[in-house]
Amino acid sequence: MELFQAITGRNSTRAFLDQPVEQALLEKLLELALRAPSAINLQPWELFVVTGEEKKRLSRVLVKRLKERNVSCGPGAKSPLPAHFTIRQKELLKTMLPGLPVGVSIQDFVNEGSCHFYGAPAAVIVCIDQAFGPIRYADIGILTGYLLLAAQGLGLGSCPIGLVTEFEEEIREQLNIPENKKVIIAIAVGYRDPLAPINQPRSNRAPLQTMVKWRG
């Protein structure tokens, strides 16, 4: 797939086919993602890939903890958001409503979906060494972007999941991740269900003139 097609054609997958991703394809995906640049080539990330029964077991633990702690996905803002941010969020949620299972609220769908990686056959847990400060999270963001676009180019669906940071200790314990690694984000990966209504919405992007300020 041509790069520009991958950029413009990608959207988050929240329903996956019950079909494992071949090991060779996962390896190709990760090789491409790891081409991402980082500050002075530190490559501060470490990836943990969980599949099969291990992924199902992890999902069960995360869903259980979700219900015990009553945490939820959110924008992570430290203060009330300006109106244009909340408008974008509401517009996206409105487009998702027709694709929800009957009787399931959008909050429950997103929260529990995040904890079981929306049924994807594989999840990539992205960690960073605790020796690095938050400034190196920028490198993790670049890596994540590479991974999402590489998945699209390889014919795979993907969805970045931030709620996993609420369950860092559980993830460490279940996957034997060392204490010196901090969980930053997860990415669900698998074959997209082309018939699932929840996969149809496409979020709008703000016009260039509202997002870019020119100087000089």
Backbone as ProteinMPNN parsed JSONL, in Angstrom:
{"seq_chain_A": "MELFQAITGRNSTRAFLDQPVEQALLEKLLELALRAPSAINLQPWELFVVTGEEKKRLSRVLVKRLKERNVSCGPGAKSPLPAHFTIRQKELLKTMLPGLPVGVSIQDFVNEGSCHFYGAPAAVIVCIDQAFGPIRYADIGILTGYLLLAAQGLGLGSCPIGLVTEFEEEIREQLNIPENKKVIIAIAVGYRDPLAPINQPRSNRAPLQTMVKWRG", "coords_chain_A": {"N_chain_A": [[0.851, -1.198, 0.0], [0.533, 2.205, -0.824], [2.188, 4.937, 0.794], [0.777, 7.396, 1.313], [-1.837, 6.57, 0.98], [-2.089, 4.816, 3.111], [-1.926, 6.617, 5.233], [-4.174, 8.313, 4.855], [-6.207, 6.455, 4.707], [-6.387, 4.996, 7.037], [-8.156, 4.036, 10.001], [-9.216, 3.644, 13.433], [-9.536, 0.312, 14.54], [-12.113, -1.492, 16.009], [-13.279, -3.899, 16.108], [-12.412, -7.138, 15.486], [-11.514, -9.85, 13.311], [-11.827, -13.308, 14.199], [-9.154, -14.501, 13.938], [-5.902, -15.565, 13.952], [-2.876, -13.63, 13.712], [-0.26, -14.21, 11.514], [2.96, -15.303, 12.611], [5.221, -14.48, 11.152], [4.239, -12.23, 9.859], [3.636, -10.541, 11.993], [6.227, -10.143, 12.924], [7.317, -8.763, 10.741], [5.768, -6.438, 10.86], [6.662, -5.354, 13.308], [9.361, -4.994, 12.804], [9.227, -2.943, 10.908], [8.013, -0.921, 12.455], [10.01, -0.452, 14.306], [11.797, 0.995, 12.905], [11.411, 3.579, 13.49], [12.412, 6.937, 14.246], [14.451, 8.2, 16.955], [15.495, 10.244, 19.736], [18.859, 11.039, 19.451], [19.281, 8.438, 18.623], [18.52, 6.714, 20.718], [16.565, 4.797, 21.021], [14.526, 4.107, 23.071], [12.555, 2.329, 23.764], [10.727, -0.693, 24.624], [9.165, -3.595, 23.516], [6.403, -5.665, 24.214], [4.835, -8.451, 23.118], [1.74, -9.933, 23.108], [-0.227, -12.797, 22.711], [-2.76, -15.231, 21.771], [-3.716, -17.611, 24.288], [-2.455, -16.364, 26.419], [-2.957, -13.669, 25.969], [-5.738, -13.638, 26.253], [-5.966, -14.364, 28.928], [-4.7, -12.197, 30.181], [-6.489, -10.19, 29.409], [-8.811, -10.92, 30.808], [-8.009, -10.44, 33.432], [-7.585, -7.651, 33.352], [-10.152, -6.637, 32.731], [-11.53, -7.431, 35.019], [-10.195, -5.913, 36.99], [-10.828, -3.387, 36.055], [-13.582, -3.181, 36.634], [-13.485, -3.331, 39.384], [-12.113, -1.026, 40.135], [-13.358, 1.084, 38.934], [-12.441, 2.822, 36.883], [-11.917, 4.867, 33.927], [-11.785, 5.505, 30.378], [-10.488, 8.578, 29.158], [-9.818, 12.065, 28.291], [-7.536, 12.814, 29.655], [-7.02, 15.326, 30.68], [-5.854, 18.096, 32.651], [-7.376, 20.165, 33.479], [-10.598, 21.782, 32.887], [-11.633, 21.274, 29.529], [-11.258, 23.382, 26.616], [-14.02, 24.383, 24.515], [-13.879, 23.523, 21.795], [-12.402, 21.178, 21.823], [-13.987, 19.345, 23.259], [-16.187, 19.29, 21.596], [-15.199, 17.945, 19.347], [-14.747, 15.44, 20.476], [-17.375, 14.663, 21.16], [-18.533, 14.57, 18.631], [-17.212, 12.375, 17.483], [-18.04, 10.288, 19.209], [-20.755, 10.29, 18.664], [-20.825, 9.336, 16.042], [-20.091, 6.748, 16.509], [-22.152, 5.536, 17.868], [-24.283, 4.152, 16.354], [-23.006, 1.741, 15.792], [-22.71, 0.276, 18.083], [-23.106, -2.614, 20.226], [-26.374, -3.894, 21.03], [-27.927, -2.429, 23.799], [-25.584, -1.757, 25.114], [-23.641, 0.711, 26.594], [-21.756, 3.5, 25.333], [-19.603, 4.204, 26.898], [-19.124, 1.884, 28.446], [-18.562, 0.114, 26.371], [-16.181, 1.154, 25.263], [-14.471, 1.209, 27.502], [-14.397, -1.525, 28.49], [-13.79, -2.705, 26.07], [-11.245, -1.673, 25.593], [-9.831, -2.992, 27.589], [-9.926, -5.642, 26.82], [-8.675, -5.46, 24.46], [-10.271, -5.05, 22.282], [-10.901, -7.507, 21.251], [-8.85, -8.233, 19.57], [-6.42, -10.427, 18.078], [-3.804, -10.067, 18.826], [-1.748, -8.117, 20.976], [0.277, -5.31, 21.417], [2.377, -4.259, 23.829], [3.754, -1.325, 24.791], [6.643, -0.228, 26.236], [8.843, 1.786, 28.309], [12.143, 2.389, 29.46], [12.583, 3.019, 32.907], [14.588, 4.744, 33.478], [14.475, 6.898, 31.813], [13.067, 10.174, 31.448], [9.819, 11.901, 31.17], [10.144, 13.345, 28.792], [11.076, 11.671, 26.832], [8.905, 10.283, 26.086], [7.968, 11.27, 23.784], [9.39, 9.943, 21.808], [8.211, 7.449, 22.022], [5.683, 8.059, 21.092], [6.251, 8.584, 18.386], [7.166, 6.058, 17.554], [4.776, 4.622, 17.954], [3.122, 5.801, 16.01], [4.461, 4.985, 13.676], [4.053, 2.21, 13.915], [1.252, 1.97, 13.722], [0.763, 2.904, 11.106], [2.311, 1.122, 9.654], [0.936, -1.233, 10.186], [-1.459, -0.711, 8.831], [-0.473, -0.589, 6.21], [0.258, -3.225, 5.863], [-2.102, -4.527, 5.703], [-3.462, -4.909, 8.074], [-5.622, -4.318, 10.897], [-5.722, -1.861, 13.533], [-5.54, -0.466, 16.86], [-4.81, 2.084, 19.04], [-4.358, 2.007, 22.569], [-4.826, 3.595, 25.502], [-5.756, 3.256, 28.084], [-4.573, 1.182, 29.417], [-2.513, 2.053, 31.028], [-3.546, 2.445, 33.512], [-3.439, 0.025, 34.688], [-0.9, -0.876, 35.211], [0.676, -2.378, 37.066], [-0.638, -4.852, 37.107], [-0.297, -5.666, 34.455], [2.485, -5.833, 34.291], [2.89, -7.944, 36.106], [1.459, -10.092, 34.932], [2.76, -10.444, 32.488], [5.377, -10.701, 33.108], [7.027, -8.42, 33.08], [9.841, -6.432, 33.644], [10.487, -4.475, 36.635], [11.743, -2.107, 36.108], [10.662, -1.113, 33.818], [8.337, 1.015, 32.288], [4.924, 1.049, 31.559], [3.508, 2.428, 28.714], [1.69, 2.57, 26.519], [-0.685, 0.575, 24.687], [-1.185, -1.387, 21.721], [-3.715, -2.702, 19.872], [-3.808, -5.354, 17.57], [-4.704, -6.905, 14.538], [-6.702, -8.772, 12.158], [-8.974, -6.808, 10.513], [-12.495, -6.673, 10.99], [-14.486, -6.469, 8.336], [-17.211, -6.156, 8.14], [-18.273, -5.264, 10.497], [-20.256, -2.885, 12.104], [-19.169, -1.007, 13.904], [-16.693, -0.481, 12.954], [-16.972, 1.222, 10.855], [-17.283, 4.099, 11.18], [-15.659, 7.236, 10.507], [-13.504, 9.555, 11.772], [-13.611, 13.115, 11.68], [-11.251, 15.626, 10.609], [-9.849, 18.613, 11.87], [-9.886, 21.701, 10.036], [-7.012, 22.789, 8.166], [-6.312, 25.503, 8.563], [-7.212, 26.061, 11.099], [-5.59, 24.657, 12.775], [-2.918, 25.138, 12.249], [-0.458, 27.569, 12.625], [1.087, 30.109, 10.945], [4.331, 31.492, 10.623], [6.495, 34.038, 9.517]], "CA_chain_A": [[0.0, 0.0, 0.0], [1.275, 3.448, -0.912], [2.221, 5.597, 2.104], [-0.298, 8.379, 1.489], [-3.078, 5.813, 1.137], [-2.109, 4.312, 4.49], [-2.198, 7.74, 6.128], [-5.549, 8.808, 4.713], [-7.181, 5.371, 4.772], [-6.426, 4.327, 8.324], [-8.924, 4.448, 11.176], [-9.056, 2.666, 14.507], [-10.347, -0.903, 14.45], [-12.657, -1.898, 17.312], [-13.848, -5.238, 15.944], [-11.432, -7.917, 14.735], [-11.856, -11.221, 12.972], [-11.261, -14.33, 15.062], [-8.134, -15.092, 13.059], [-4.563, -15.179, 14.412], [-1.941, -13.017, 12.772], [0.899, -15.067, 11.338], [4.161, -14.845, 13.306], [6.092, -13.764, 10.218], [3.651, -10.915, 9.59], [3.868, -9.74, 13.195], [7.64, -9.772, 12.943], [7.491, -7.722, 9.733], [5.16, -5.231, 11.417], [7.513, -4.8, 14.361], [10.589, -4.52, 12.157], [8.93, -1.64, 10.314], [7.776, 0.039, 13.533], [11.273, -0.151, 14.976], [12.557, 1.948, 12.092], [11.067, 4.923, 13.956], [13.539, 7.693, 14.797], [14.414, 8.575, 18.369], [16.538, 11.21, 20.065], [20.227, 10.518, 19.363], [19.172, 6.994, 18.386], [18.45, 5.995, 21.99], [15.63, 3.676, 20.922], [14.281, 3.866, 24.494], [11.36, 1.512, 23.926], [10.763, -2.148, 24.633], [7.833, -4.063, 23.131], [5.988, -6.986, 24.676], [3.737, -8.879, 22.254], [0.978, -10.984, 23.779], [-1.18, -13.415, 21.796], [-3.322, -16.52, 22.18], [-4.282, -17.77, 25.628], [-1.86, -15.366, 27.305], [-3.694, -12.414, 25.783], [-7.066, -13.816, 26.848], [-5.81, -14.342, 30.381], [-4.44, -10.805, 30.546], [-7.733, -9.441, 29.221], [-9.714, -11.234, 31.923], [-7.506, -9.735, 34.614], [-7.793, -6.212, 33.192], [-11.586, -6.352, 32.833], [-11.871, -7.573, 36.428], [-9.679, -4.734, 37.702], [-11.617, -2.231, 35.596], [-14.84, -3.144, 37.381], [-13.178, -3.103, 40.796], [-11.578, 0.315, 40.369], [-14.249, 2.076, 38.335], [-11.702, 3.797, 36.084], [-12.539, 5.057, 32.622], [-11.031, 6.245, 29.358], [-10.776, 10.003, 29.138], [-8.812, 12.851, 27.577], [-6.332, 13.028, 30.456], [-6.803, 16.76, 30.868], [-5.663, 18.535, 34.035], [-8.36, 21.212, 33.748], [-11.674, 21.71, 31.899], [-11.181, 21.468, 28.154], [-11.969, 24.349, 25.772], [-15.195, 23.807, 23.85], [-13.622, 22.86, 20.511], [-11.936, 19.813, 22.076], [-15.121, 18.496, 23.646], [-17.038, 19.131, 20.405], [-14.61, 16.869, 18.534], [-14.995, 14.178, 21.156], [-18.796, 14.339, 21.042], [-18.797, 14.209, 17.238], [-16.75, 11.007, 17.278], [-18.91, 9.371, 19.94], [-22.03, 10.237, 17.954], [-20.686, 8.468, 14.871], [-19.904, 5.376, 16.958], [-23.365, 5.0, 18.502], [-25.005, 3.124, 15.58], [-22.267, 0.491, 15.702], [-22.589, -0.378, 19.385], [-24.019, -3.732, 20.5], [-27.634, -3.487, 21.645], [-27.941, -2.369, 25.255], [-24.265, -1.449, 25.662], [-23.327, 2.139, 26.526], [-20.48, 3.756, 24.667], [-18.548, 4.192, 27.909], [-18.8, 0.494, 28.753], [-17.947, -0.496, 25.191], [-14.799, 1.624, 25.124], [-13.676, 0.796, 28.655], [-14.164, -2.967, 28.468], [-13.102, -2.997, 24.817], [-9.825, -1.377, 25.781], [-9.221, -3.986, 28.469], [-9.706, -6.908, 26.104], [-8.034, -5.116, 23.192], [-11.327, -5.132, 21.269], [-10.931, -8.846, 20.664], [-7.739, -8.454, 18.63], [-5.634, -11.621, 18.409], [-2.482, -9.693, 19.332], [-1.611, -6.793, 21.58], [1.662, -4.882, 21.599], [2.516, -3.4, 24.995], [4.944, -0.502, 24.566], [7.213, 0.218, 27.507], [10.067, 2.577, 28.258], [12.967, 2.201, 30.646], [12.303, 4.029, 33.922], [15.698, 5.687, 33.549], [14.152, 8.062, 30.994], [11.987, 11.045, 31.894], [8.687, 12.041, 30.246], [10.494, 13.938, 27.495], [11.313, 10.598, 25.872], [7.621, 9.746, 25.637], [7.815, 11.703, 22.392], [9.897, 8.847, 20.982], [7.187, 6.394, 22.039], [4.63, 8.517, 20.19], [6.704, 8.382, 17.006], [7.127, 4.612, 17.337], [3.375, 4.218, 17.842], [2.664, 6.22, 14.695], [5.043, 4.063, 12.694], [3.419, 0.904, 14.03], [-0.121, 2.063, 13.211], [0.788, 3.019, 9.648], [2.835, -0.138, 9.124], [-0.171, -2.198, 10.232], [-2.353, -0.391, 7.721], [0.189, -0.972, 4.975], [0.326, -4.685, 5.783], [-3.45, -5.074, 5.655], [-3.921, -5.213, 9.42], [-6.285, -3.283, 11.664], [-5.021, -1.539, 14.776], [-6.175, 0.539, 17.713], [-3.997, 2.434, 20.205], [-5.142, 1.917, 23.8], [-4.118, 4.257, 26.599], [-6.299, 2.902, 29.397], [-3.732, 0.161, 30.052], [-1.623, 2.652, 32.028], [-4.202, 2.324, 34.816], [-3.25, -1.343, 35.18], [0.507, -1.158, 34.947], [1.173, -3.448, 37.92], [-1.217, -6.114, 36.642], [0.334, -6.033, 33.184], [3.84, -6.283, 34.628], [2.838, -9.253, 36.75], [0.983, -11.126, 34.012], [3.675, -10.631, 31.363], [6.748, -10.745, 33.621], [7.753, -7.225, 32.649], [10.678, -5.964, 34.751], [10.042, -3.288, 37.373], [12.355, -0.893, 35.576], [9.985, -0.738, 32.583], [7.058, 1.699, 32.486], [3.948, 0.818, 30.482], [3.069, 3.714, 28.167], [0.521, 2.423, 25.649], [-0.827, -0.727, 24.015], [-1.804, -1.327, 20.398], [-4.398, -3.921, 19.437], [-3.45, -5.646, 16.182], [-5.322, -8.104, 13.985], [-7.416, -8.57, 10.893], [-10.174, -6.0, 10.692], [-13.779, -7.226, 10.56], [-14.996, -5.46, 7.396], [-18.668, -6.046, 8.23], [-18.678, -4.741, 11.811], [-20.659, -1.47, 12.021], [-18.332, -0.127, 14.714], [-15.478, -0.158, 12.196], [-17.283, 2.085, 9.714], [-17.142, 5.554, 11.366], [-14.381, 7.888, 10.283], [-13.506, 10.842, 12.467], [-13.206, 14.265, 10.883], [-10.071, 16.364, 11.036], [-10.041, 20.058, 11.84], [-9.255, 22.328, 8.865], [-5.615, 23.18, 8.325], [-6.177, 26.87, 9.039], [-7.494, 26.154, 12.528], [-4.597, 23.902, 13.527], [-1.549, 25.559, 11.915], [-0.179, 29.017, 12.662], [2.271, 30.375, 10.117], [5.2, 32.617, 11.006], [7.532, 34.284, 8.533]], "C_chain_A": [[0.88, 1.239, 0.0], [1.123, 4.237, 0.384], [1.055, 6.554, 2.299], [-1.65, 7.692, 1.638], [-3.206, 5.272, 2.562], [-2.47, 5.421, 5.464], [-3.66, 8.154, 6.058], [-6.592, 7.716, 4.897], [-7.33, 4.738, 6.135], [-7.48, 4.916, 9.261], [-8.858, 3.333, 12.2], [-10.046, 1.518, 14.354], [-10.799, -1.298, 15.853], [-13.457, -3.195, 17.205], [-12.922, -6.004, 15.009], [-11.991, -9.296, 14.399], [-11.183, -12.177, 13.954], [-10.251, -15.142, 14.249], [-6.759, -14.651, 13.538], [-3.758, -14.505, 13.306], [-0.681, -13.883, 12.719], [2.135, -14.453, 12.007], [5.058, -14.022, 12.382], [5.565, -12.371, 9.929], [3.812, -9.995, 10.792], [5.314, -9.273, 13.268], [7.926, -8.671, 11.926], [6.937, -6.391, 10.232], [6.101, -4.567, 12.415], [8.837, -4.304, 13.798], [10.381, -3.139, 11.542], [8.737, -0.576, 11.394], [9.086, 0.475, 14.178], [12.231, 0.662, 14.114], [12.293, 3.386, 12.526], [12.301, 5.644, 14.504], [13.348, 7.964, 16.286], [15.584, 9.511, 18.643], [17.894, 10.522, 20.173], [20.263, 8.988, 19.321], [19.164, 6.177, 19.687], [17.59, 4.735, 21.89], [15.199, 3.23, 22.334], [13.139, 2.902, 24.788], [11.696, 0.029, 24.097], [9.338, -2.628, 24.406], [7.598, -5.469, 23.662], [4.744, -7.368, 23.875], [3.036, -10.055, 22.923], [-0.116, -11.481, 22.844], [-1.811, -14.637, 22.473], [-3.919, -16.514, 23.576], [-3.706, -16.764, 26.609], [-2.597, -14.034, 27.185], [-5.082, -12.496, 26.403], [-7.0, -13.755, 28.376], [-5.563, -12.925, 30.879], [-5.717, -9.982, 30.458], [-8.692, -9.679, 30.378], [-9.298, -10.489, 33.192], [-7.813, -8.239, 34.521], [-9.268, -5.839, 33.307], [-12.031, -6.446, 34.294], [-11.422, -6.354, 37.226], [-10.437, -3.47, 37.31], [-12.88, -2.087, 36.432], [-14.606, -2.865, 38.857], [-12.812, -1.652, 41.074], [-12.454, 1.425, 39.81], [-13.479, 3.2, 37.64], [-12.307, 3.861, 34.686], [-11.581, 5.752, 31.669], [-11.426, 7.72, 29.41], [-9.657, 10.75, 28.451], [-7.542, 13.118, 28.366], [-6.01, 14.49, 30.691], [-6.68, 17.099, 32.352], [-6.661, 19.617, 34.437], [-9.461, 21.105, 32.691], [-11.193, 22.065, 30.491], [-11.934, 22.611, 27.477], [-13.018, 23.643, 24.918], [-14.843, 23.037, 22.587], [-13.077, 21.447, 20.699], [-13.114, 18.896, 22.407], [-16.077, 18.291, 22.478], [-16.512, 18.0, 19.533], [-14.885, 15.511, 19.16], [-16.446, 13.744, 20.986], [-19.158, 13.93, 19.621], [-18.376, 12.771, 16.959], [-17.691, 10.014, 17.959], [-20.257, 9.222, 19.242], [-21.953, 9.316, 16.748], [-20.558, 7.005, 15.275], [-21.196, 4.733, 17.45], [-24.084, 3.938, 17.668], [-24.305, 1.767, 15.525], [-22.146, -0.269, 17.006], [-23.519, -1.586, 19.488], [-25.255, -3.239, 21.236], [-27.505, -3.518, 23.169], [-26.617, -2.039, 25.901], [-23.997, 0.046, 25.506], [-21.968, 2.33, 25.876], [-19.334, 3.741, 25.664], [-18.134, 2.759, 28.245], [-18.101, -0.192, 27.578], [-16.477, -0.118, 25.079], [-13.937, 1.129, 26.282], [-13.367, -0.699, 28.63], [-13.455, -3.378, 27.176], [-11.613, -2.751, 24.924], [-9.138, -2.471, 26.575], [-9.097, -5.357, 27.819], [-9.233, -6.66, 24.675], [-8.988, -5.32, 22.02], [-11.333, -6.484, 20.551], [-9.829, -9.118, 19.665], [-6.947, -9.692, 19.04], [-4.261, -11.308, 18.978], [-2.534, -8.299, 19.942], [-0.131, -6.509, 21.783], [1.688, -3.904, 22.769], [3.832, -2.645, 24.852], [5.414, 0.068, 25.903], [8.456, 1.07, 27.26], [10.836, 2.336, 29.54], [12.72, 3.352, 31.615], [13.437, 5.04, 34.062], [15.412, 6.97, 32.781], [13.004, 8.85, 31.603], [10.902, 11.166, 30.84], [9.038, 12.632, 28.886], [10.703, 12.864, 26.434], [10.023, 9.899, 25.466], [7.349, 10.181, 24.202], [8.304, 10.618, 21.444], [8.885, 7.71, 20.906], [6.034, 6.777, 21.108], [4.995, 8.306, 18.731], [6.665, 6.893, 16.652], [5.692, 4.128, 17.13], [2.812, 4.596, 16.476], [3.191, 5.32, 13.59], [4.317, 2.721, 12.717], [2.008, 0.918, 13.44], [-0.135, 2.121, 11.684], [1.34, 1.75, 9.001], [1.747, -1.206, 9.123], [-1.125, -1.968, 9.065], [-1.748, -0.85, 6.389], [0.262, -2.475, 4.767], [-1.047, -5.343, 5.768], [-4.008, -5.475, 7.009], [-4.668, -4.029, 10.021], [-5.525, -3.049, 12.962], [-5.818, -0.521, 15.567], [-5.258, 0.831, 18.891], [-4.874, 2.507, 21.452], [-4.329, 2.492, 24.952], [-4.573, 3.844, 27.984], [-5.417, 1.903, 30.137], [-2.806, 0.758, 31.115], [-2.231, 2.602, 33.426], [-3.93, 0.969, 35.464], [-1.809, -1.797, 34.994], [1.017, -2.336, 35.784], [0.647, -4.806, 37.468], [-0.556, -6.592, 35.358], [1.761, -6.536, 33.431], [3.828, -7.707, 35.18], [2.468, -10.352, 35.764], [1.997, -11.44, 32.927], [5.141, -10.695, 31.784], [7.597, -9.6, 33.085], [8.565, -6.701, 33.829], [10.168, -4.659, 35.378], [10.616, -2.003, 36.795], [11.762, -0.466, 34.235], [8.626, -0.119, 32.91], [6.156, 1.455, 31.289], [3.398, 2.163, 30.016], [1.781, 3.58, 27.36], [0.478, 0.976, 25.138], [-1.444, -0.493, 22.648], [-2.406, -2.688, 20.094], [-4.116, -4.12, 17.951], [-4.138, -6.934, 15.734], [-5.966, -7.8, 12.65], [-8.759, -7.902, 11.174], [-11.413, -6.754, 10.212], [-14.439, -6.205, 9.639], [-16.499, -5.235, 7.5], [-19.15, -5.431, 9.542], [-19.049, -3.267, 11.698], [-19.738, -0.534, 12.791], [-17.05, 0.264, 13.995], [-15.723, 0.847, 11.075], [-17.048, 3.572, 9.948], [-15.732, 6.043, 11.065], [-14.451, 9.266, 10.918], [-13.017, 11.937, 11.528], [-11.905, 14.856, 11.42], [-10.348, 17.86, 10.903], [-9.341, 20.643, 10.611], [-7.844, 22.803, 9.181], [-5.481, 24.549, 8.979], [-6.471, 27.012, 10.522], [-6.436, 25.477, 13.383], [-3.17, 24.402, 13.333], [-1.448, 27.068, 11.93], [1.131, 29.26, 11.937], [3.039, 31.6, 10.644], [6.263, 32.772, 9.928], [7.019, 34.171, 7.101]], "O_chain_A": [[1.861, 1.312, 0.741], [0.06, 4.215, 1.005], [0.407, 6.527, 3.345], [-2.519, 8.19, 2.353], [-4.291, 5.273, 3.143], [-3.227, 5.202, 6.41], [-4.31, 8.327, 7.089], [-7.745, 8.013, 5.21], [-8.296, 4.014, 6.377], [-7.675, 6.13, 9.311], [-8.486, 2.205, 11.875], [-11.228, 1.724, 14.078], [-9.985, -1.423, 16.768], [-14.22, -3.539, 18.107], [-12.675, -5.579, 13.881], [-12.835, -9.831, 15.117], [-10.106, -11.89, 14.476], [-10.476, -16.308, 13.926], [-6.475, -13.453, 13.53], [-3.945, -14.783, 12.121], [-0.115, -14.24, 13.752], [2.33, -13.238, 11.973], [5.59, -12.988, 12.786], [6.344, -11.432, 9.771], [4.091, -8.807, 10.635], [5.585, -8.13, 13.635], [8.689, -7.747, 12.21], [7.559, -5.344, 10.051], [6.31, -3.355, 12.368], [9.375, -3.302, 14.268], [11.249, -2.271, 11.64], [9.238, 0.541, 11.264], [9.246, 1.637, 14.55], [13.342, 0.98, 14.539], [12.892, 4.314, 11.982], [13.142, 5.024, 15.155], [12.229, 7.955, 16.799], [16.545, 9.561, 17.875], [18.048, 9.542, 20.902], [21.142, 8.346, 19.896], [19.731, 5.085, 19.746], [17.84, 3.74, 22.572], [15.48, 2.102, 22.739], [12.797, 2.686, 25.951], [12.789, -0.429, 23.763], [8.405, -2.127, 25.034], [8.462, -6.342, 23.576], [3.72, -6.687, 23.947], [3.67, -11.054, 23.263], [-0.846, -10.685, 22.255], [-1.444, -15.016, 23.585], [-4.546, -15.541, 23.994], [-4.395, -16.35, 27.541], [-2.829, -13.354, 28.185], [-5.551, -11.533, 27.01], [-7.867, -13.171, 29.026], [-6.145, -12.501, 31.877], [-5.995, -9.167, 31.337], [-9.317, -8.74, 30.872], [-10.141, -9.974, 33.927], [-8.25, -7.632, 35.499], [-9.599, -4.825, 33.921], [-12.826, -5.625, 34.752], [-12.178, -5.826, 38.041], [-10.658, -2.588, 38.14], [-13.207, -0.991, 36.887], [-15.436, -2.233, 39.51], [-13.159, -1.109, 42.124], [-12.297, 2.587, 40.185], [-13.814, 4.376, 37.784], [-13.112, 3.009, 34.31], [-10.686, 6.487, 32.086], [-12.581, 8.05, 29.678], [-8.654, 10.15, 28.065], [-6.561, 13.603, 27.801], [-4.848, 14.85, 30.881], [-7.316, 16.473, 33.2], [-6.774, 19.946, 35.618], [-9.28, 20.407, 31.693], [-10.448, 23.026, 30.294], [-13.124, 22.798, 27.731], [-12.905, 22.449, 24.638], [-15.444, 21.995, 22.321], [-13.266, 20.598, 19.828], [-13.21, 17.789, 21.877], [-16.71, 17.241, 22.372], [-17.289, 17.185, 19.035], [-15.215, 14.551, 18.464], [-16.714, 12.578, 20.698], [-19.991, 13.047, 19.42], [-19.09, 12.03, 16.283], [-18.09, 9.017, 17.357], [-20.834, 8.135, 19.234], [-22.905, 8.592, 16.458], [-20.876, 6.114, 14.488], [-21.316, 3.508, 17.446], [-24.466, 2.904, 18.217], [-24.943, 0.753, 15.243], [-21.548, -1.344, 17.042], [-24.602, -1.584, 18.902], [-25.184, -2.267, 21.986], [-27.038, -4.498, 23.748], [-26.523, -2.038, 27.128], [-24.113, 0.587, 24.407], [-21.135, 1.423, 25.874], [-18.225, 3.32, 25.336], [-16.944, 2.452, 28.321], [-17.17, -0.975, 27.767], [-15.628, -0.974, 24.83], [-12.809, 0.682, 26.075], [-12.206, -1.096, 28.736], [-12.624, -4.286, 27.18], [-10.81, -3.527, 24.407], [-8.001, -2.84, 26.28], [-8.251, -6.156, 28.222], [-9.366, -7.515, 23.8], [-8.583, -5.706, 20.924], [-11.723, -6.58, 19.388], [-9.865, -10.137, 18.974], [-6.817, -9.973, 20.231], [-3.615, -12.184, 19.553], [-3.267, -7.425, 19.481], [0.617, -7.361, 22.262], [1.083, -2.834, 22.699], [4.9, -3.254, 24.798], [4.668, 0.756, 26.6], [9.033, 1.075, 26.172], [10.241, 2.104, 30.592], [12.654, 4.513, 31.21], [13.264, 6.081, 34.696], [16.018, 8.008, 33.048], [12.088, 8.282, 32.196], [11.027, 10.612, 29.747], [8.298, 12.435, 27.922], [10.52, 13.133, 25.246], [10.036, 9.023, 24.602], [6.585, 9.531, 23.487], [7.703, 10.394, 20.393], [8.72, 7.083, 19.859], [5.477, 5.923, 20.419], [4.156, 7.898, 17.929], [6.188, 6.515, 15.582], [5.426, 3.322, 16.239], [2.105, 3.803, 15.853], [2.454, 4.94, 12.681], [4.004, 2.16, 11.667], [1.616, -0.015, 12.739], [-0.953, 1.461, 11.044], [0.89, 1.35, 7.927], [1.641, -1.991, 8.181], [-1.545, -2.912, 8.397], [-2.439, -1.429, 5.551], [0.321, -2.948, 3.632], [-1.152, -6.568, 5.815], [-4.926, -6.291, 7.086], [-4.384, -2.876, 9.696], [-4.785, -3.913, 13.432], [-6.659, 0.193, 15.021], [-4.951, -0.074, 19.668], [-5.998, 3.007, 21.399], [-3.287, 1.955, 25.328], [-3.854, 4.056, 28.96], [-5.505, 1.791, 31.36], [-2.36, 0.042, 32.011], [-1.509, 2.706, 34.418], [-4.166, 0.792, 36.659], [-1.541, -2.951, 34.662], [1.718, -3.201, 35.261], [1.386, -5.79, 37.446], [-0.288, -7.782, 35.195], [2.186, -7.537, 32.853], [4.631, -8.554, 34.789], [3.084, -11.418, 35.754], [2.091, -12.585, 32.485], [6.037, -10.739, 30.941], [8.745, -9.796, 32.687], [8.017, -6.542, 34.92], [9.505, -3.856, 34.722], [10.041, -0.929, 36.971], [12.289, 0.435, 33.584], [7.862, -0.662, 33.708], [6.569, 1.631, 30.143], [2.885, 2.943, 30.818], [0.874, 4.399, 27.507], [1.48, 0.262, 25.161], [-2.15, 0.494, 22.443], [-1.704, -3.699, 20.061], [-4.178, -3.172, 17.168], [-4.153, -7.928, 16.461], [-5.799, -6.718, 12.088], [-9.562, -8.385, 11.972], [-11.39, -7.395, 9.161], [-14.908, -5.17, 10.113], [-17.01, -4.231, 7.003], [-20.331, -5.11, 9.671], [-18.233, -2.469, 11.238], [-19.542, 0.611, 12.384], [-16.391, 1.231, 14.378], [-14.778, 1.277, 10.414], [-16.65, 4.269, 9.014], [-14.746, 5.355, 11.332], [-15.356, 10.048, 10.628], [-12.135, 11.721, 10.697], [-11.522, 14.601, 12.562], [-10.992, 18.308, 9.955], [-8.306, 20.126, 10.191], [-7.531, 23.168, 10.315], [-4.634, 24.739, 9.851], [-6.032, 27.978, 11.148], [-6.387, 25.698, 14.594], [-2.301, 24.123, 14.159], [-2.261, 27.762, 11.318], [2.161, 28.68, 12.282], [2.447, 32.599, 11.051], [6.858, 31.793, 9.476], [7.785, 34.353, 6.155]]}, "name": "protein", "num_of_chains": 1, "seq": "MELFQAITGRNSTRAFLDQPVEQALLEKLLELALRAPSAINLQPWELFVVTGEEKKRLSRVLVKRLKERNVSCGPGAKSPLPAHFTIRQKELLKTMLPGLPVGVSIQDFVNEGSCHFYGAPAAVIVCIDQAFGPIRYADIGILTGYLLLAAQGLGLGSCPIGLVTEFEEEIREQLNIPENKKVIIAIAVGYRDPLAPINQPRSNRAPLQTMVKWRG"}
